[in-house]
């Protein structure tokens, strides 16, 4: 077994592979793949009639474009040398993929909350995507260039500071570490920030299965049914409804025994397709309404398609034990989520659906919520960026060698300053890519449905 000192030395040795300052010298590769071509190839296996919605949502702003372009940034990151220090990556660690949700103990936690692209890879890829998203969001919010870079720097400094602290803790202390939102208002300095957080938490607490029942369903012919709202929510055909039983049987088998018992106390009521997110638009997604004790005891589950991670084409083959999880897209997502989150949804599981497609399942709403970053002032954006950076560090510390990461980072701000430079450069590239999408929509090369 290697000693802590040896693990830190391994991290410092990775600087020979990629110096910390080298992260800031990013320029697009000469043979950079066409971003629109990457997005089009991603859409080849999706529901074609929904793709205009995806492009319409990505066209709304550079930040919206970044959200939908995880495959583009994965290709950009894969084109440059990496540290080789592996963690479980979120794979899409932008600002809006952090948020609050209820733990099994009903505490509200703040954590990474999207794992569609999760895959083992070099720790800095997540850090760079987070920092780039901060820079793009800051520009969208009208901040000047000094504040844009400062916000991105704050995210990386938060990550580095937390990783250094976690490197000094024992294994169980790291595993049990979490961000309990009950502690957040007390540590915020400005009254406006505290008020904003308290309002966001109150909104999240209201997002329950019972609230979803009132918003998403109606009584029809004496029966509860999911409201149809094409093209975003559409009822399933009878043949599709009949297939739900088999899908649920396979999903049930992936839950722990006590949770299978709990699930068995619910009965199926209705199901529908639902369009979700930005980058995910076009993937198959279902919402399922179940009923427990009576009609006022609902459970909404979401079954979302999980294909290959956008990271897979840019990383070396996995070790044998990790390959098992990656072979099934749904299991890959569930495994990554359970590894990275401090606590996960009790109904998190995976299944194989129609045509052999892979899905993962979780509760649709369980006090989930996120911050509206468009309304954040400079100080609020920096505070949120710092929180996301620290949260990402905790997730990485659970899944990789935190002492090696801390050894690579060192005590100086060299890495943070470099990644802040990268973030600004990547924000430039994102703005240009977004402009190319708008031009393609304008001249008819890309069909987009706006405002949906």
C-alpha positions as CSV (number, residue, x, y, z in Angstrom):
1,X,0.0,0.0,0.0
2,X,1.4,3.4,-1.0
3,X,1.9,6.0,1.7
4,X,0.2,9.5,1.7
5,X,3.6,11.0,0.8
6,X,4.0,8.7,-2.1
7,X,0.5,9.5,-3.4
8,X,1.3,13.2,-3.2
9,X,4.5,12.7,-5.0
10,X,2.6,10.8,-7.8
11,X,0.5,13.9,-8.2
12,X,3.5,16.2,-8.3
13,X,5.1,13.9,-10.9
14,X,2.1,14.4,-13.2
15,X,3.3,18.0,-13.6
16,X,6.0,16.5,-15.9
17,X,3.2,15.2,-18.1
18,X,1.2,18.5,-18.1
19,X,2.5,21.5,-16.2
20,X,-0.1,23.4,-14.2
21,X,0.4,26.6,-16.2
22,X,-0.1,24.7,-19.5
23,X,-3.8,24.4,-18.8
24,X,-4.2,28.1,-19.6
25,X,-2.6,27.9,-23.1
26,X,-5.6,26.4,-24.9
27,X,-6.3,27.2,-28.5
28,X,-8.7,25.2,-30.8
29,X,-6.9,22.3,-32.6
30,X,-6.2,22.9,-36.3
31,X,-8.2,19.7,-37.1
32,X,-11.0,20.6,-34.6
33,X,-14.2,18.7,-35.5
34,X,-17.0,20.9,-36.8
35,X,-19.2,21.5,-33.7
36,X,-22.4,21.4,-35.8
37,X,-21.3,18.1,-37.3
38,X,-20.7,16.6,-33.8
39,X,-24.2,17.7,-32.7
40,X,-25.8,16.3,-35.8
41,X,-24.1,12.9,-35.3
42,X,-25.3,12.9,-31.7
43,X,-28.8,13.4,-33.0
44,X,-28.7,10.4,-35.4
45,X,-30.0,8.0,-32.8
46,X,-32.5,10.4,-31.2
47,X,-36.2,11.2,-31.9
48,X,-35.8,13.3,-35.1
49,X,-38.9,15.4,-34.7
50,X,-37.7,16.7,-31.3
51,X,-34.2,17.8,-32.5
52,X,-35.5,21.3,-33.6
53,X,-36.4,21.9,-30.0
54,X,-32.9,21.0,-28.9
55,X,-31.4,23.5,-31.4
56,X,-33.9,26.1,-30.5
57,X,-33.0,25.8,-26.8
58,X,-29.3,25.9,-27.5
59,X,-29.8,29.0,-29.7
60,X,-31.2,31.0,-26.7
61,X,-27.7,32.2,-25.5
62,X,-24.1,31.1,-25.4
63,X,-24.7,29.5,-22.0
64,X,-27.6,27.5,-23.3
65,X,-25.4,26.5,-26.2
66,X,-22.7,25.3,-23.8
67,X,-25.2,23.2,-21.9
68,X,-26.1,21.3,-25.0
69,X,-22.6,21.0,-26.3
70,X,-21.0,18.6,-23.9
71,X,-19.8,16.5,-26.8
72,X,-18.1,19.5,-28.4
73,X,-16.1,20.3,-25.2
74,X,-15.3,16.7,-24.7
75,X,-13.7,16.6,-28.1
76,X,-11.8,19.8,-27.3
77,X,-10.5,18.5,-24.0
78,X,-9.6,15.1,-25.6
79,X,-7.3,16.9,-28.1
80,X,-4.9,18.1,-25.5
81,X,-2.6,16.3,-23.0
82,X,-4.1,15.5,-19.6
83,X,-2.7,14.8,-16.1
84,X,-3.7,11.1,-16.1
85,X,-5.0,11.5,-12.5
86,X,-8.3,9.7,-12.8
87,X,-11.6,10.3,-10.9
88,X,-15.2,9.6,-11.6
89,X,-16.1,12.5,-13.8
90,X,-19.5,14.1,-13.9
91,X,-18.8,14.7,-17.6
92,X,-21.0,17.7,-17.8
93,X,-20.2,19.8,-14.7
94,X,-21.6,23.1,-15.8
95,X,-23.2,25.5,-13.2
96,X,-26.8,24.2,-13.7
97,X,-25.9,20.6,-13.1
98,X,-25.5,21.4,-9.4
99,X,-28.5,21.8,-7.2
100,X,-30.4,20.7,-4.2
101,X,-32.4,17.5,-3.6
102,X,-33.7,15.5,-0.6
103,X,-31.5,12.8,0.9
104,X,-33.2,9.6,2.1
105,X,-33.2,11.2,5.6
106,X,-35.2,14.1,4.1
107,X,-32.4,16.6,4.6
108,X,-31.8,19.0,1.7
109,X,-28.4,18.5,0.2
110,X,-26.4,20.5,-2.4
111,X,-24.5,18.3,-4.9
112,X,-23.8,17.5,-8.4
113,X,-27.1,16.4,-9.9
114,X,-26.6,15.3,-13.5
115,X,-24.7,12.2,-14.5
116,X,-25.8,11.4,-18.1
117,X,-22.1,11.8,-19.2
118,X,-20.4,10.3,-16.2
119,X,-17.2,8.3,-16.9
120,X,-13.8,7.8,-15.3
121,X,-11.3,10.4,-16.6
122,X,-8.8,13.1,-15.7
123,X,-10.0,15.3,-12.9
124,X,-9.2,18.6,-14.7
125,X,-11.8,17.9,-17.4
126,X,-14.7,18.5,-14.9
127,X,-12.9,21.5,-13.4
128,X,-12.4,23.1,-16.9
129,X,-16.1,22.6,-17.9
130,X,-17.2,24.1,-14.6
131,X,-14.9,27.1,-15.0
132,X,-15.9,27.6,-18.6
133,X,-19.5,27.6,-17.7
134,X,-18.9,30.2,-15.0
135,X,-17.2,32.5,-17.6
136,X,-19.9,32.0,-20.2
137,X,-22.6,32.7,-17.6
138,X,-20.8,35.8,-16.3
139,X,-20.7,37.2,-19.8
140,X,-24.4,36.4,-20.4
141,X,-25.1,38.3,-17.2
142,X,-23.3,41.4,-18.6
143,X,-20.2,41.3,-16.4
144,X,-17.0,43.0,-17.6
145,X,-14.0,40.9,-18.5
146,X,-12.2,41.4,-15.2
147,X,-15.2,40.1,-13.3
148,X,-15.7,37.2,-15.8
149,X,-12.2,35.9,-15.2
150,X,-12.5,36.5,-11.4
151,X,-15.7,34.5,-11.2
152,X,-14.1,31.6,-13.1
153,X,-11.0,31.8,-10.9
154,X,-13.2,31.7,-7.8
155,X,-14.7,28.3,-8.9
156,X,-11.2,26.8,-9.4
157,X,-9.9,28.2,-6.2
158,X,-12.9,26.7,-4.4
159,X,-12.1,23.4,-5.9
160,X,-8.4,23.5,-5.0
161,X,-9.0,24.7,-1.5
162,X,-11.6,22.0,-0.8
163,X,-9.3,19.3,-2.3
164,X,-6.4,20.3,-0.2
165,X,-8.6,20.1,2.9
166,X,-10.0,16.7,1.9
167,X,-6.6,15.4,1.3
168,X,-5.9,15.7,5.0
169,X,-9.0,13.8,6.1
170,X,-9.5,10.1,6.7
171,X,-11.4,7.9,4.3
172,X,-14.7,7.8,6.2
173,X,-14.6,11.5,6.9
174,X,-14.3,12.1,3.1
175,X,-17.1,9.6,2.3
176,X,-19.5,11.1,4.9
177,X,-18.7,14.7,3.8
178,X,-21.7,16.6,2.4
179,X,-23.1,20.1,1.8
180,X,-26.2,20.3,4.0
181,X,-28.2,23.3,2.8
182,X,-29.3,24.0,6.4
183,X,-25.8,25.4,6.9
184,X,-25.7,27.6,3.8
185,X,-27.6,30.8,4.9
186,X,-25.4,31.1,8.0
187,X,-22.1,31.2,6.1
188,X,-23.2,33.7,3.4
189,X,-22.0,37.2,4.2
190,X,-24.5,39.4,2.5
191,X,-28.2,39.6,3.5
192,X,-29.3,39.5,-0.1
193,X,-27.4,36.3,-0.7
194,X,-28.9,34.7,2.4
195,X,-32.4,35.7,1.3
196,X,-31.9,34.3,-2.2
197,X,-30.7,31.0,-0.9
198,X,-33.6,30.7,1.6
199,X,-36.1,31.5,-1.2
200,X,-34.5,28.8,-3.4
201,X,-34.6,26.2,-0.6
202,X,-38.2,27.0,0.1
203,X,-39.1,26.5,-3.6
204,X,-37.2,23.2,-3.6
205,X,-39.1,21.9,-0.6
206,X,-42.3,22.6,-2.4
207,X,-41.3,20.4,-5.4
208,X,-42.8,17.1,-4.1
209,X,-44.6,14.2,-5.7
210,X,-47.9,15.7,-4.4
211,X,-47.1,19.1,-6.1
212,X,-46.3,17.3,-9.3
213,X,-49.6,15.5,-9.1
214,X,-51.5,18.8,-9.1
215,X,-49.4,20.2,-11.9
216,X,-48.9,17.3,-14.3
217,X,-52.2,15.3,-14.0
218,X,-55.9,15.7,-14.2
219,X,-59.1,13.7,-13.6
220,X,-60.5,12.1,-16.8
221,X,-63.5,9.8,-16.7
222,X,-62.9,9.2,-13.0
223,X,-59.2,8.3,-13.4
224,X,-56.0,10.2,-12.8
225,X,-54.1,10.9,-16.1
226,X,-51.0,12.8,-17.1
227,X,-51.9,15.9,-18.9
228,X,-50.9,15.9,-22.6
229,X,-48.9,19.0,-23.7
230,X,-47.4,18.2,-27.1
231,X,-44.6,18.1,-28.0
232,X,-43.2,18.3,-24.5
233,X,-45.5,15.8,-22.8
234,X,-47.3,13.1,-24.9
235,X,-49.3,10.1,-23.8
236,X,-48.0,6.6,-24.6
237,X,-49.7,4.3,-27.1
238,X,-51.4,1.2,-25.8
239,X,-48.6,-1.0,-27.1
240,X,-46.1,1.1,-25.3
241,X,-48.0,1.0,-22.1
242,X,-48.1,-2.8,-22.2
243,X,-44.3,-2.8,-22.4
244,X,-44.0,-0.9,-19.1
245,X,-44.5,-4.0,-17.0
246,X,-41.4,-5.7,-18.4
247,X,-39.3,-2.5,-18.1
248,X,-40.4,-2.1,-14.5
249,X,-39.6,-5.7,-13.6
250,X,-36.0,-5.3,-14.8
251,X,-35.7,-1.9,-13.1
252,X,-37.1,-3.3,-9.8
253,X,-34.3,-6.0,-9.8
254,X,-31.6,-3.3,-9.6
255,X,-33.0,-1.8,-6.4
256,X,-31.9,-2.9,-2.9
257,X,-34.3,-5.4,-1.3
258,X,-36.0,-3.0,1.1
259,X,-36.6,-0.5,-1.8
260,X,-38.1,-3.2,-3.9
261,X,-40.5,-3.9,-1.1
262,X,-41.4,-0.2,-1.0
263,X,-41.9,0.0,-4.8
264,X,-44.2,-3.0,-4.6
265,X,-46.6,-1.0,-2.5
266,X,-47.4,1.3,-5.5
267,X,-49.5,0.5,-8.5
268,X,-49.1,1.7,-12.0
269,X,-51.5,4.5,-13.0
270,X,-50.2,6.2,-16.2
271,X,-47.1,7.1,-18.2
272,X,-46.1,9.6,-20.9
273,X,-43.1,10.8,-22.8
274,X,-41.4,14.0,-21.7
275,X,-38.9,16.4,-23.2
276,X,-36.2,17.3,-20.7
277,X,-33.2,19.6,-20.5
278,X,-31.2,21.1,-23.4
279,X,-28.5,18.6,-24.4
280,X,-30.8,15.7,-23.6
281,X,-33.6,16.7,-26.0
282,X,-34.3,14.0,-28.4
283,X,-33.3,11.1,-26.1
284,X,-36.2,8.9,-25.0
285,X,-37.6,9.9,-21.7
286,X,-40.7,8.7,-19.9
287,X,-42.5,9.8,-16.7
288,X,-44.5,7.2,-14.8
289,X,-47.3,7.9,-12.3
290,X,-47.7,5.4,-9.5
291,X,-50.2,5.4,-6.7
292,X,-49.6,4.2,-3.1
293,X,-52.1,4.2,-0.3
294,X,-54.6,6.2,-2.3
295,X,-54.9,9.0,-4.9
296,X,-53.2,11.5,-2.6
297,X,-50.1,9.3,-2.2
298,X,-48.4,9.6,-5.6
299,X,-44.9,8.7,-6.8
300,X,-43.5,10.1,-10.1
301,X,-40.6,8.3,-11.6
302,X,-38.6,9.4,-14.6
303,X,-37.1,6.8,-17.0
304,X,-34.4,8.5,-19.1
305,X,-32.4,7.0,-21.9
306,X,-28.7,6.6,-21.3
307,X,-26.4,5.9,-24.3
308,X,-22.6,6.2,-24.4
309,X,-21.0,9.0,-22.5
310,X,-19.6,11.8,-24.7
311,X,-16.3,11.2,-23.0
312,X,-15.8,7.6,-24.1
313,X,-14.3,8.3,-27.5
314,X,-11.6,10.5,-26.0
315,X,-10.4,8.3,-23.1
316,X,-8.4,5.1,-22.9
317,X,-10.2,1.7,-22.4
318,X,-11.6,1.1,-18.9
319,X,-10.3,-1.5,-16.5
320,X,-12.2,-4.7,-16.6
321,X,-14.3,-4.0,-13.4
322,X,-15.3,-0.6,-14.7
323,X,-16.2,-2.0,-18.1
324,X,-19.0,-4.0,-16.7
325,X,-20.8,-0.8,-15.5
326,X,-20.1,1.1,-18.7
327,X,-21.5,-1.7,-20.9
328,X,-25.0,-0.7,-19.9
329,X,-25.6,3.0,-20.2
330,X,-28.2,3.1,-17.4
331,X,-25.9,1.2,-15.0
332,X,-23.0,3.6,-15.9
333,X,-25.2,6.6,-14.9
334,X,-26.4,5.0,-11.7
335,X,-22.9,3.8,-10.7
336,X,-21.4,7.3,-11.3
337,X,-24.2,9.0,-9.4
338,X,-23.8,6.7,-6.4
339,X,-20.1,7.2,-6.4
340,X,-20.1,11.0,-6.6
341,X,-23.2,12.1,-4.6
342,X,-23.1,12.2,-0.8
343,X,-26.5,10.5,-0.9
344,X,-28.7,9.3,-3.8
345,X,-32.3,8.9,-4.6
346,X,-33.7,5.7,-3.0
347,X,-35.4,4.8,-6.3
348,X,-32.3,5.2,-8.4
349,X,-31.9,2.1,-10.7
350,X,-31.5,1.1,-14.3
351,X,-33.3,-1.0,-16.9
352,X,-33.4,-2.0,-20.6
353,X,-36.4,-0.6,-22.5
354,X,-37.9,-0.9,-26.0
355,X,-35.6,-1.9,-28.8
356,X,-32.9,-2.8,-26.3
357,X,-32.3,0.8,-25.3
358,X,-30.7,1.5,-21.9
359,X,-32.5,3.7,-19.3
360,X,-32.0,4.8,-15.7
361,X,-34.8,5.6,-13.3
362,X,-35.2,8.0,-10.5
363,X,-37.8,10.2,-8.8
364,X,-39.0,13.0,-11.1
365,X,-39.4,15.5,-8.2
366,X,-38.0,14.9,-4.8
367,X,-37.5,18.5,-3.5
368,X,-35.1,19.1,-6.4
369,X,-34.1,22.6,-7.3
370,X,-31.4,24.9,-8.7
371,X,-30.4,28.5,-8.8
372,X,-31.4,30.9,-11.5
373,X,-27.9,32.0,-12.4
374,X,-29.2,34.7,-14.8
375,X,-30.3,36.7,-11.8
376,X,-27.1,36.5,-9.9
377,X,-25.1,39.7,-9.2
378,X,-21.3,39.5,-9.4
379,X,-20.8,38.6,-5.7
380,X,-23.6,36.1,-5.9
381,X,-22.2,34.4,-8.9
382,X,-18.8,34.1,-7.3
383,X,-20.3,32.7,-4.2
384,X,-22.2,30.1,-6.2
385,X,-19.1,29.3,-8.3
386,X,-17.1,28.7,-5.1
387,X,-19.8,26.4,-3.8
388,X,-19.9,24.4,-7.0
389,X,-16.1,24.1,-7.1
390,X,-16.0,22.9,-3.5
391,X,-18.8,20.4,-4.1
392,X,-17.1,19.0,-7.2
393,X,-13.9,18.5,-5.2
394,X,-15.8,16.5,-2.6
395,X,-17.3,14.3,-5.4
396,X,-13.8,13.8,-6.9
397,X,-12.2,13.1,-3.5
398,X,-14.7,10.2,-3.0
399,X,-13.8,8.5,-6.3
400,X,-10.2,9.2,-7.1
401,X,-6.8,9.7,-5.3
402,X,-7.4,13.0,-3.6
403,X,-3.8,13.1,-2.3
404,X,-2.5,12.8,-5.9
405,X,-4.9,15.6,-7.0
406,X,-3.8,17.8,-4.1
407,X,-0.1,17.0,-4.8
408,X,-0.6,18.1,-8.4
409,X,-2.4,21.3,-7.4
410,X,0.2,22.2,-4.7
411,X,-0.2,25.2,-2.4
412,X,0.0,28.0,-5.0
413,X,-2.7,29.3,-7.3
414,X,-0.8,28.3,-10.5
415,X,-3.5,25.7,-11.6
416,X,-6.4,28.0,-10.7
417,X,-5.0,30.9,-12.6
418,X,-4.3,28.8,-15.7
419,X,-7.8,27.3,-15.7
420,X,-9.3,30.7,-15.3
421,X,-7.3,31.7,-18.5
422,X,-8.7,28.6,-20.2
423,X,-12.2,29.5,-19.1
424,X,-12.0,32.9,-20.7
425,X,-10.6,31.5,-23.9
426,X,-13.2,28.8,-24.0
427,X,-15.9,31.3,-23.4
428,X,-14.7,33.1,-26.6
429,X,-14.9,29.8,-28.5
430,X,-18.3,29.1,-27.1
431,X,-19.6,32.5,-28.3
432,X,-18.2,31.8,-31.8
433,X,-19.7,28.3,-31.9
434,X,-23.1,29.7,-30.7
435,X,-22.9,32.3,-33.5
436,X,-22.3,29.6,-36.1
437,X,-25.4,27.8,-34.8
438,X,-27.4,31.0,-35.2
439,X,-26.1,31.4,-38.7
440,X,-26.9,27.8,-39.6
441,X,-30.5,28.4,-38.3
442,X,-30.8,31.6,-40.2
443,X,-29.8,30.1,-43.6
444,X,-31.8,27.0,-43.1
445,X,-29.0,24.4,-42.6
446,X,-30.4,23.7,-39.1
447,X,-34.1,23.6,-38.2
448,X,-34.8,25.1,-34.8
449,X,-38.0,25.6,-32.9
450,X,-37.7,28.5,-30.6
451,X,-39.5,29.2,-27.3
452,X,-40.4,25.5,-26.6
